[in-house]
Amino acid sequence: LHDALPISVLNKYVYLQKIQTMKSIFISHRRNNGQATTEAILIKNLLAKDTVSRVFMDVTEDYLGPFPKTLKEKIFQSDTFILILPKAQNYDYLCDPDNWVHKEIAYALTFKDTINKPSRIIPVVFDRDFVFPPKEKLGDIADITDYSFIYFDTNSKDSAEKLIRATGVMHRSTKN
């Protein structure tokens, strides 16, 4: 079959096959003064550059009303849900059921018992002394405290490698 196809069609076929098998990552993050935090951008760029994956990080902040269908679809389609918890920040927003990050976590957690999707939920912390707020304050997202988090040291290449391994995606350097 491949011998009879023109090169451009064959290249498109190979590309589409890779896209279909490519892992998808959703990055949940809290904005600071309307902007993505440096930590969220760092993780997005690392994963986009060093892995064979599709990385989604919402940068739109004009949502009004109920939780956007687009975000629900992106979370549902993701293989990995990464929660960015920046350094030296008050984490009370995690306890607020009206906060977007809280809503994203709650939605991601709804799949863990039904179809196990996203298959990986990875909290990434930048503060070595990070502790989740008490479970009783977290309400419907209390189960997030059961997930092991990754401490990301921006001065260590090992942190990047550990995160890439945890996502289960292929590292670009091992790509064929």
C-alpha positions in Angstrom: 0.0 0.0 0.0 2.7 2.5 0.9 4.6 1.9 -2.3 1.6 3.1 -4.4 1.1 6.4 -2.5 2.8 9.6 -3.5 5.3 10.9 -1.0 3.2 13.9 0.1 0.2 11.6 0.8 2.5 9.1 2.6 4.1 11.9 4.7 0.6 13.2 5.6 -0.4 9.6 6.6 2.7 9.2 8.8 2.1 12.6 10.4 -1.6 11.8 11.1 -0.6 8.4 12.6 1.9 10.2 15.0 -0.7 12.8 15.9 -3.2 10.1 16.8 -0.8 8.3 19.1 0.6 11.5 20.6 -0.1 12.0 24.3 -2.1 15.1 25.3 -1.3 17.2 28.4 -3.5 19.7 30.1 -1.8 22.3 32.3 -3.9 23.8 35.1 -2.5 27.0 36.5 -3.5 30.2 38.4 -2.8 33.5 36.8 -1.0 36.3 38.7 -2.4 39.8 37.8 -4.0 38.3 34.7 -0.8 36.7 33.4 0.4 33.1 33.4 3.0 32.6 36.1 6.6 32.1 35.2 6.4 28.6 36.5 3.4 27.6 34.3 5.2 29.0 31.2 8.4 27.2 32.1 6.5 23.8 32.4 4.5 24.4 29.2 7.7 25.3 27.2 9.6 22.4 28.7 7.0 19.9 27.7 6.3 21.4 24.3 10.1 21.5 23.5 11.3 18.3 25.0 8.4 15.8 24.6 6.4 14.3 21.8 3.0 15.5 23.1 0.3 18.1 22.6 0.3 20.6 25.5 -2.7 22.8 26.3 -2.5 25.7 28.7 -5.4 28.0 28.7 -4.5 31.6 28.3 -7.9 33.1 27.8 -9.4 34.8 30.8 -12.7 36.2 29.5 -14.9 33.4 30.7 -18.1 34.4 32.2 -20.8 32.1 33.6 -20.6 28.3 33.9 -17.4 26.3 33.5 -16.5 26.5 29.8 -17.2 23.5 27.6 -13.8 24.0 25.9 -11.9 23.5 29.1 -14.0 20.4 29.9 -13.3 18.9 26.5 -9.5 19.6 26.8 -9.4 18.0 30.3 -11.4 15.0 29.1 -9.1 14.6 26.0 -5.9 14.8 28.0 -3.8 11.8 29.0 -2.1 13.9 31.7 -3.4 16.7 33.9 -0.7 18.8 35.4 -1.5 21.2 38.3 1.0 24.0 38.6 1.4 25.2 42.2 3.9 28.2 42.1 6.3 29.2 44.8 5.4 31.5 47.7 1.7 31.8 46.9 -1.3 31.6 49.1 -3.1 28.4 48.2 -6.5 29.4 49.6 -7.9 29.6 46.0 -7.8 25.8 46.0 -10.5 25.8 48.7 -12.8 28.1 46.6 -15.3 26.1 44.6 -15.8 29.1 42.3 -12.1 29.4 41.4 -11.2 28.1 37.9 -8.3 26.0 39.1 -10.5 24.4 41.7 -13.1 23.7 38.9 -10.4 22.2 36.6 -9.2 19.9 39.4 -12.7 18.8 40.3 -13.5 18.0 36.7 -10.2 16.0 36.2 -10.9 14.1 39.4 -14.3 13.0 38.2 -12.7 10.6 35.7 -10.4 8.7 38.2 -13.0 6.2 39.1 -15.1 6.0 36.0 -12.8 5.7 33.0 -9.5 6.6 34.6 -9.0 9.6 32.4 -6.9 11.7 32.6 -4.8 8.7 33.5 -2.2 10.9 35.3 -2.8 13.8 37.6 0.5 15.4 38.6 0.7 18.3 41.0 3.9 20.2 40.3 5.2 22.4 43.2 8.0 24.9 43.2 8.2 25.3 47.0 10.2 22.5 48.8 8.0 23.0 51.9 4.6 22.9 50.0 1.7 21.4 51.9 -1.9 21.2 50.6 -4.6 23.0 52.5 -6.4 20.6 54.9 -8.7 18.1 53.1 -11.8 19.4 54.9 -11.2 22.9 53.4 -10.7 21.5 49.9 -14.2 20.0 49.7 -14.8 18.2 46.4 -11.1 18.2 45.4 -9.8 16.7 48.7 -8.6 13.7 46.8 -6.0 15.8 45.1 -3.9 15.4 48.3 -3.7 11.7 47.6 -1.6 12.3 44.5 2.2 12.5 44.8 3.5 15.8 43.8 6.7 16.6 42.0 9.0 19.2 43.5 10.4 21.1 40.5 13.8 22.8 41.2 14.4 25.3 38.4 18.1 24.8 38.9 18.1 21.1 38.3 17.9 19.3 35.0 16.8 16.2 37.1 13.5 17.9 37.9 12.7 18.3 34.2 13.6 14.6 33.5 11.5 13.5 36.4 8.5 15.4 35.2 8.8 14.1 31.7 9.0 10.5 33.0 6.0 11.1 35.2 3.9 12.3 32.3 4.5 9.1 30.4 5.2 10.9 27.2 8.2 10.2 24.9 11.2 12.4 25.3 12.2 14.0 21.9 15.7 12.8 22.2 14.5 9.2 22.1 12.1 9.8 19.2 12.7 7.8 16.0 
